Each structure stands twice: as C-alpha cells, then as structure tokens.
Amino acid sequence: MEENLLVGVDLGGTTIKLAFITEQGVIVHKWEVPTNRDELGSYIVSDINDAIDEKLREIGLKKTKLLGIGMGAPGPVNMEQGLIYEAVNIGWKNYPLKRLLEEATDLPVFVDNDANLAALGEMWRGAGEGADNLICVTLGTGVGGGIITNGQIIHGVNGAGGEIGHITSIAEGGAHCNCGKTGCLETIASATGIVRIALEYIQKGQSSELSKVLEANGLLSAKDVFEAVKNNDTVAKDVINTIAFHLGLAIANLSNGINPEKIVIGGGVSKAGEILLQPVKEYFSKFTFPRVRIGAEIKIAILGNDAGVIGGAWLVKNELGK
Amino acid sequence: MEENLLVGVDLGGTTIKLAFITEQGVIVHKWEVPTNRDELGSYIVSDINDAIDEKLREIGLKKTKLLGIGMGAPGPVNMEQGLIYEAVNIGWKNYPLKRLLEEATDLPVFVDNDANLAALGEMWRGAGEGADNLICVTLGTGVGGGIITNGQIIHGVNGAGGEIGHITSIAEGGAHCNCGKTGCLETIASATGIVRIALEYIQKGQSSELSKVLEANGLLSAKDVFEAVKNNDTVAKDVINTIAFHLGLAIANLSNGINPEKIVIGGGVSKAGEILLQPVKEYFSKFTFPRVRIGAEIKIAILGNDAGVIGGAWLVKNELGK
C-alpha cells in the first residue's frame, strides 16, 4: 500500500511550485506551472487544482492518498481565516484562498506567507533543523523573512510578522524602498541593493574590475560583485563589507530580542556562501548581547527553492495533527 | 468561603515584593521584605517562605487557599527546569529556585525573568491588556524588556529572549555597557543614560538650565531633564529627542520582526509620560513598515511596580491551567 502524501504549493509572481511530499518531509514529485495573473489572479486556484489532478493521473495515484495542501502566498496572511490580506504581485486583496482552494480540491487547505513557509521548511528539514527559535532571512530580488519562536511562526497582529527586509538600516538619507520608507535592509542586502551600492561606489571613480564588467556587459549583477571579491577587488570588498555590516547589525538586534538558536540565510544572494557569511558572522558577534551570541549559529539555507513547498507540507502535517 | 489566591513574588536587588492576588488578577495583599544577599543569596528562599507564613497568620488565612507561587528573578531563566542561570545582583548561578522554593513552601512554584513577568502582568491587567503580541520595555536604572508572541513569552534558546536593553543603537563609538558591548540602548534610554547624555551636552558648553541644576545640586537626574523640557530648555529638548530617536528606532525595528499589537513602555523614566511618548511615537512611525505601523499602539505602562507580581500570578494561573 502506498503511503499518504502532503501537497506543498508555493505561489510566486511567475511560477507556482508544487510538490507531493511524504510525512517525513521527503519530496516525491515536484513540478511547476506558470502563474496566470489575468483577471486579478482569479484562475490560480483552478490552475492548482488542475495541476494536482493531472499529476495524480500521470503517476497513477488516487486523490485519497493526499492528506491536504499547505500553500504559501507572497503577502500578509490571516492564517486562521485562510485569507490573503494582499498579494500585490498577484492581484489578490482580502482573498479567501483557503476556502476557494478547499472548494476546488475537496482537500483540507492551510495557507501562510511564502517567507514564513520557507522558514518552517528550513526548521523541519533544512539548516534550521530542530530549532524552536529560528530567524530565516531570504536574500533575493527583495529581502524576505520568517521568524519562529516557541516552535511557532510569528504572524503578528495583522500578518506582517517577520518583515526583516523592512528593518530600517539607514535612519537618515537611505535609498527609497518599495514599501514607502527609506533605508530598509531590502535596499541594501537584496541582489538589487548590492548592485545599487556597487554602482554608487563605481560612480565615485574608484578603480575596480567591476567598472570593466559593467562596461563589457552593460549591467552588473550581485554575482559579479562576489566574483570580484574572490579576485581581491578592493571596491567589491568594500561593497560586501557594507552589506555584511547592515545585515549583521539587523539580525543581531533582532536576535537580542528573539535569542534564536539558529539563523538561516537563504535566497539567491546566499549562494555566495562564506564570502558573505564570514563578515556577517563577525558583525553579528560584535552587536549581540553575550548570552545571545553564545546561543546562536548562523548558517546558509540548504533547501533552496524547495523550502517553501516543504514548509507547506509541514504546515498540513502540523495543523492536521492538532 | 474565601476565594483561592495566587502568590506573586518579584525579587529585586534591594527588596522582595510579594502579593496575594485573586484569579482575576486583583491584588488583595501586597508587601515587601528586604533582599538578604548574604552568602550568595542563600537566605532568600527561606525569607520568602517566612514572609508568606507571617502574612497568612496576620490576615488569618489558611495556606490551603494559596494555589501556587509565580516568581520573577533578575537574570536569564530556564523556565522548564525552574533554574536561574545567573542573577548577578543576587549572587545566584545555576540556582534551582523552583525546586528549593517548592521544598520550602510546599506550594507549586513557577519562575521566570522579572522583565518577562512585568510584560505578562501588563498583558493580563495593564496597558497591554488582551494583546497576544506585545513588546514591553522597562526604562529604569537599566533597560529591560519582555516580548510576547502568540500569547507566549519569548525565552529564546538560553533564556536571553527580550534583551531589548542590549540592542545595539550606536554601532561605532557608543558608550560602554555593563554587558561588555558598546552602544547598547541601555546606555542611552535608561535613567543613567539620559543623565550621561545630558552631561555630554552640558560639557559642550551650550547654555541650559540643566547647568544651573547641576551646579546647585551637584548632580543631575533624568527627572531634571524632563522638567527642563517642560520649561522649553533647548539642550534638554535635544537630549530627549536623541533618546526618543534611539528608542523609537529600536522598538520600530523589533516591531518590523514581531508585528506587535501593543508596545508598553514602563519603568521610572516612563513617568515622563507624553514628553517622552510623543517623540518616540514619531520616530516609531517613521521607521516601521506601513502594515506594522498600522497594527501597533504605543502606551505607557499602568501597573508600575505591581507589574511583576501580577505577572507572577498570571504565570501560576496559566501553568496550573495547562
């Protein structure tokens, strides 16, 4: 007899990631479908239902083997009501995702914010394994975050818990952020932020291999900056030192409140590995209360793009087990 | 028939506060005994037991009416084991407070950090009433804190959760803190910090009524600074603006992670009321993610010195009800 499976769904602006996952958190099937944003995202629920049905047919599995769906959406979520307050990239506003997806699939559905599910995924099967107190930061195009205390995600009073990307890193004169503020960590430690800061340094006229990369390619990437650090480029090293300072300070100060066991850094930028991790650790140590410093370990995420669907599966398992 | 009562105990460096409290959180009897710090605090447990017995005799109450003791200690605590990791002011190290006080009193005992109990007190019966997500900052000689998420205190991995006083406010060149770091919020927003900053301003030679107060009294208090603000003294206003900036930024950035419903500011310094609260609110608004800003309300604590014993009573009620 085949084992029961959990369904993880991770909704992004361009693709929907889906996976069938065992109750031990092992991915058995994983696939993607494009995100249809037409008519304010009103096709997404039926697209997910179709994608699941097709996969079941393809692998010859009965739907009764699926225990439920755990789905992440990019925006603040009211978990109890299963409501997406707002998902700007999708077009949803006060969208009753849980109810609609349950009606479409006839399966129990649990929803949460995508960055929160990534944190739960890393807690369950990733770099944060076993940590009841965990901070997860995702450095991608933007900066996302999920915080777990006492084994539970911090949703906060209106679903905006874990907005680590919007910690104010530069109090006066920082760059504008999409959120309406200035000086947010996201304007510094995201891939976009790293490039912005690198361009600022280049414009000051300091000699750097980054100027040559920019001239040759017409653009610059965060990866270019990390590559230049490997070649000992002074400007690139200054840029990464600036990023590490602000990231280290932000997670140190959050940790002075949270006292986490593990801090997991994920997202595309985290692929830089030790080049980023080493200076972040140094600044983190400098800015944390001694007891907090002793208790915490900073690690690079290991689940990559699978963190969200694995977190979704954990959510189903956890909610059904209540 | 008389109702059952909860015992709240709040251990400080100079006095032990005790109270008998109803299951609704109303204080029925409240008294203090001096803290005997002799022989590394080894008399404290029996002093507490004696104080309770004497009070019972005095009011003619049977001990069977007491449901249990909730006690706060000044230091990091392992709640499950009932262990005080360290209470520097008392002399305790890895002190099995729960076990010893249970043996002495024959009552169930639950222990937590004193700032955490103050936060629970304010959540139950004070300015944070009903908030499942709450940040409590106590501005006294030092700066203490307690954070509640999902209705539970954040203890963190080794009991150092809520160390808001040791958030790094000044990354480079800040004043030395007792914790070993520099630039902690405690060096700025405590009564001591306010005086230190005021003296720095005075030494710069700017004209201020604070110089006259200092000359007349030979010393300066945080209260003097707030009084001078009321008289529109420019230097005093600059000092409080500096304090408000750092306090507002620190709780804003913590809130960007926690998304609290209420932020409660207590301790002696908070008696300044609106003079402090107004600029703190302004900086808080400036530095918070919009959704976090909308969700949060900043208030002055209302329980004063009773917050700890009321939090202790809540702890007993909550733990016995599990």
Interface residues (C-beta under 8 A of the other chain):
Chain A: P76 A131 D132 N133 I135 G145 I147 T149 N150 Q152 I154 H155 G156 V157 N158 G159 A160 G161 G162 E163 I164 H166 I167 T168 A171 C179 G180 K181 C184 F245 L249 A250 A252 N253 L254 N256 G257 I258 N259 P260 E261 K286 F287 T288 F289 P290 R291 V292 I294 G295 A296
Chain B: P76 A131 D132 N133 I135 G145 I147 T149 N150 Q152 I154 H155 G156 V157 N158 G159 A160 G161 G162 E163 I164 H166 I167 T168 A171 C179 G180 K181 C184 F245 L249 A250 A252 N253 L254 N256 G257 I258 N259 P260 E261 K286 F287 T288 F289 P290 R291 V292 I294 G295 A296
